[in-house]
Amino acid sequence: MGKTLIHTKEGLVLSTIEVINDVGISNLSIRKVASQQGVTEAAIFRHYKSKNELLLAVLDYFSKYDSDVFATVQLKQLTPTESIHYCLNTYSTYYENYSAITAITQIYEVFRNEMELREKIDRIIKDRTNFMTGLIDEAIQKNEIAPHVDSEQLAIMIWGYFREVCMKWRISEYAFPLRKRVQESLHMILRAFS
């Protein structure tokens, strides 16, 4: 029963992501998720007490690879700039293979309207920014990035750029290879600050 419960809960999260991808967050409803998953609305409420609780699970799913990506970057013993490239390459590969998840990158501001969701999305953004800031600090110490660069501001620029490319990729209906575009542009950005 434990596996079925987890499988069902994860299925509801994946269906929610698909609905957000298809109709947008403003049109998200439990009814649409139920229809997407092929269950009743009551079945969803057996697993999640509210739409917000389901959205918290979506955010958990959205960020579930963060700690693995961060740990892998550390284990690989790459140079700091190689680590930055590896980090964004990992996310862009994941997003290319699961394009619906990029819908979540485009609705951060909507999540900020509810306290629980705001706290969760703020934590995700802060953790990603802090990790990137640390990599940039290392790159500055190793003279891979110029010493006058504000590492936190550059980290914000890199993540902001990444979200923007994801949006353009979505708008173009996935007309270009996301990973390639991210890597080429990241190379340009880092070169400009070296």
N, C-alpha and C positions, 0 to 999 in steps of 0.2 A: 504493500500500500504506500510506503514511503516514496518509492520510485515513481509510482503513478501520480502522487500528489506533486512531487517536484516537476515531473514531466508536464503535468497539466498546468501548473503555475507558470512554468517557462513558456509553454505554448501560448498562454494568455498574454504574456509579455511580448512574445514575438508577433502575435496577432495585433496587439496594440501598436507596435512599431509599424506594422504594415498599414494599419488604418491611418495612422498619422502621416505616413508617407503618401498614401493615396488621396486622402481628403483634407489633410491639415489638422493641426491641433484644435483649431476653433470648431471644427466639425466632428471632433472625436466624441463618441458616446459609447456607453456600455453596450447599448443595443448593437452598434456597428461592430464592436469587438466580438460580441457573442455570435453575430452572423458570420464574421470572418473565421472564427474558431469552430463554428458548428455546434455551439452549446447554447443553453438558455442564459438569460441575464442572471437568474437566480444561481446558476452554477458559478458564475464569476463572483458573485457576492459571497459564496461559500469560501472562496479563497482570498478575496480582497474586500475589505469592509466598505471601501469607497473608491471613487475614481482617482482621488489623490493617492491612495495607497497603491493602486495599480501603477500610477505614474512614478511613484517612488521606486517601484520594482523595475520600471523601464529605465530609470536613471541608474540604478544599480547595475543593470545589464549593460547599459551604455558604457559604464566605466569599469566593468569587471576585469578588463585586461590591463588596466593601467599599472597595477603593481607588478604584474608579470613583465610588461614592457620595460618598466623602470629597472627591475631586477636583472633582466636579460642584458640591458644596456651596460649595467655595471659589470656583469660577468664577462662580457665580451672583451674587455680591456682594449677598447678602441681609443683613438685620440678623441678629445672632446668634440671637435667638429664632425668627426666620423660618427660619434655617438648621437649628435643632433640629427644627422642625416638618417642614421639607422632608426631612430625614434619615429621620425615623420614617415619614413618609408614603411615601417611596420603599420602605422595607422592608415596610411593611404592604401596599402595592399588590402588590409582588412576592409576598409570602406569600399574599395573597388569590388571586392568579392561579396559584399553585403550592402549594396547601395541604399537600401531602405534606412539603414542606421544613420545615414547622413541627414535625414530629416530632423533628427534630434539636435544636430549641431546648429540647425537654423532656428531653433525655437527657445534658446536660452532665456530670452527676455520674458517670454510667456510664463515660464516656470517661476519667475521671480514674483509673481502675483500672489502666490500662496506660501506662507512661512516655511512649512516643511519642505516644499519643493525648492524654495529659495536657498535654504540652508544646504540642501543636497547639491544643487548645481553650483553654488558658491564654493563648496568643498572640492568638487571635481575640478573646477577652473583653477582654484588656488593650488591644488596638488600638481596639476599639469604645469602651471606657470612656475611654481617653485622648483620642480624638477628641471625644467628647461633653464631657469635662471642659474641653477647649480652647474649645469653643463657649460653655460656661457661663462660663468665665473672661472671654471677650470680652463676654458679656452683662452680667456684673458691672461690667466697666470702662465699659460704655456705659449703666449705670444701668437696664438692662432687668430685672435680677435684683438683689435686695438684697445689699449688700456683706458682710453677715455670713454668707452662705450658703457652706458648704463645697462647692466645685464638684465634687470627686470623689464625695462622698457623694450629691449630687443626680444626678450621672451614673449612679451605681449604682442609685439609685431609679428613674430613667427607664428604664434597660435592664431592671431587674427587673420593673417594671410591664409593660413591653412583653412580656416572656416570659409573665407571668401572664395577660395578656389573650389571648395566643396560645393558652395552655392552655385558658382558658375557652371560647374560640372552637372549639377542637377538641372539648372535652367536649360543647358544645352542638350538635355536628355542623354547625358553620358557620351557626348560626341567626341571626347578626347580621352586619352589615357591619364587618369588622375595621378597615379604614382609618378609617371614620367614628368608631368607638369609640375608637381610638387617638388621633385628632386631638382629639376632644372632651375626653378625659381629660388629654391632654398640655396642652391649653389651661388646664384647671383647675389642674394641678400648677404650671405656670409662673406662673400668676396668683397662686397662693398664696405663691410665693417672690419676687414682684416688689416 
